[in-house]
Amino acid sequence: MTKARNAIATFYVAIYLRLSRDDQNGSAESMSISNQRDMLIEYCEERGWKVYDIYIDDGFTGTNFERPGFQRMIVGLKINPLPANSPLYDILYPISRTIAS
């Protein structure tokens, strides 16, 4: 086999975290967001995936895409896309809810 076939692909993952309810701790990040981040980072580490970036919208509704973290993710991935072989993961929560027209 050639060296290229034996090479292990590196996956880069963008993690998006969202919680739609108001944070009870004022301006502090909610425990749910912290837990999501910790779980997904651990999930990626266990698989040898590299975390490209983490995008967070804590306390924003999922009924539209006017969320700062989501917008930063879209712009960032357009400017500097992940390698073609890499997944974009949203494991725990949907990126959006049904959007009424």
N, C-alpha and C positions, 0 to 999 in steps of 0.2 A: 504494500500500500504506500501511497505517496504521503509525504509529510502533511500536505493540505488535508487529506482525508482523515488523518489521525488527530488533527487539531480540534480542540474543544471550542465550540462557539461561545462567545461571551454575550450574555443577554443583558441589555440595559433596560431598566424598568422605570417608568414614570408613575408615581403613586399619587392618586387623587383622593383626598379625604373630605367628607362633607357631613355636617350635622345640621339639621334644619331648625332645631328648637333654640330658643335663647339660652345663652350660657348662664348658669346660676352663679358663677363666680365673678360676675362683672366682666372685666376685660381679660381675665385669665382664660387660657385655653381649656376647653372642657376635658373631663377625664375620658369621655368617649373618643374624642379626637386623639388624645394621647395614647389610649389603648389601641386604637386602630393603627396608628403609626408604628407603635412598638411591635404589634402582631405582624404587620406587613413587612417591616424591615427584617424581622426574624425569619419570616417566610422566604424572603428573597435571599437572605444569607444562607439558609439551609440548602438552597438550590444553586448557590454560587452566582446568583444574579447581582449585577451592580445597579444600585439605585441612582438614576440619572438626576432626578429632582423629586421633591415632594411639594404638592400643591394642596392648599388647605382653604376650605370655606366653612368656617364654624359659625353656625347661626343663620345660614342663608337657605332660602327655600329652593327646592329642586324643581319648581314649576316653570323656571325660565333659566336662561344661561347668562344672565346679567349678574355674575358672581365674580369677584376680583381674582380668586384663585383659579377658577375655571378659565377666565379670560387670559390670565398670565400663562396658563398651561398651553392654550391654543396658540397664542402668539409665540411663546418660546419654542414649541415644537415645529412651528412653521419656519422660524428663523434657523433653528438648529435641530433638525429632525433626528429621532432615534435611528440607529442603524436598521436597515431593512429587515433583519432577521429577528428583531426584538419586539416583544409584546408590550402593550400598554394595558396595565392591569387596574381593574376596579373590582376587587374581589368581594368586599363585604356589602357595599351599598351601591344602588344604581346611581349613575351620574345625574339622571333627571327623573322626575315624575312625569306622568302624562301632562302634556301642556295643552290646556284648553285654547281653542282658536277664538 
